[in-house]
Amino acid sequence: MDESVFAGLGYGLALSVVGDRAVLDRLLEQDTTADERLVFYVGHAIYALSLGTWVGVSESFGELYE
């Protein structure tokens, strides 16, 4: 389960960087404040930790009953 949590966190933070720099800055030409960026990154980190935990539990659950 630990690998999936860290993989999910890495995935979420990578999405944050791409979303912040490519989508918000370049594509949408949004000027975001430091507080807005913090909320953006923390939101993605929480999503990523939740996703990683869910995947890890699903893998463990599947191993238990196979």
Secondary structure per residue as TSV (DSSP state, phi and psi in degrees):
chain	resnum	aa	ss	phi	psi
A	1	M	-	360.0	-31.3
A	2	D	H	-62.5	-39.2
A	3	E	H	-63.8	-39.3
A	4	S	H	-68.5	-33.5
A	5	V	H	-67.0	-44.8
A	6	F	H	-69.2	-35.8
A	7	A	H	-65.3	-41.5
A	8	G	H	-64.0	-40.5
A	9	L	H	-64.4	-43.5
A	10	G	H	-61.8	-42.2
A	11	Y	H	-61.8	-46.6
A	12	G	H	-64.8	-41.1
A	13	L	H	-70.3	-34.3
A	14	A	H	-64.4	-41.2
A	15	L	H	-62.7	-36.4
A	16	S	H	-63.0	-45.4
A	17	V	H	-64.1	-46.3
A	18	V	H	-63.8	-45.1
A	19	G	I	-63.8	-39.9
A	20	D	I	-70.3	-50.6
A	21	R	I	-83.0	-44.8
A	22	A	I	-83.8	-48.7
A	23	V	I	-81.1	-56.5
A	24	L	I	-69.4	-49.2
A	25	D	I	-73.2	-51.3
A	26	R	I	-88.3	-51.0
A	27	L	I	-73.7	-47.8
A	28	L	S	-94.7	-10.1
A	29	E	-	52.2	46.3
A	30	Q	-	-92.8	133.2
A	31	D	-	-96.2	111.2
A	32	T	-	-104.7	147.6
A	33	T	-	-84.0	170.6
A	34	A	H	-62.5	-37.7
A	35	D	H	-65.7	-41.3
A	36	E	H	-64.9	-39.7
A	37	R	H	-66.4	-39.2
A	38	L	H	-60.3	-46.8
A	39	V	H	-62.3	-40.1
A	40	F	H	-60.9	-48.4
A	41	Y	H	-69.1	-42.7
A	42	V	H	-65.3	-39.7
A	43	G	H	-60.2	-44.3
A	44	H	H	-67.3	-36.0
A	45	A	H	-65.9	-41.6
A	46	I	H	-64.7	-44.2
A	47	Y	H	-58.8	-44.5
A	48	A	H	-65.9	-42.1
A	49	L	H	-64.5	-38.5
A	50	S	H	-65.2	-44.6
A	51	L	H	-63.4	-45.5
A	52	G	H	-62.6	-39.7
A	53	T	H	-65.6	-44.3
A	54	W	H	-62.2	-44.0
A	55	V	H	-65.0	-42.5
A	56	G	H	-62.6	-42.3
A	57	V	H	-68.6	-39.9
A	58	S	H	-62.3	-40.2
A	59	E	H	-66.5	-42.4
A	60	S	H	-65.2	-41.3
A	61	F	H	-64.1	-41.3
A	62	G	H	-65.7	-37.7
A	63	E	H	-67.3	-33.3
A	64	L	H	-65.3	-40.2
A	65	Y	T	-105.9	11.4
A	66	E	-	-94.8	360.0
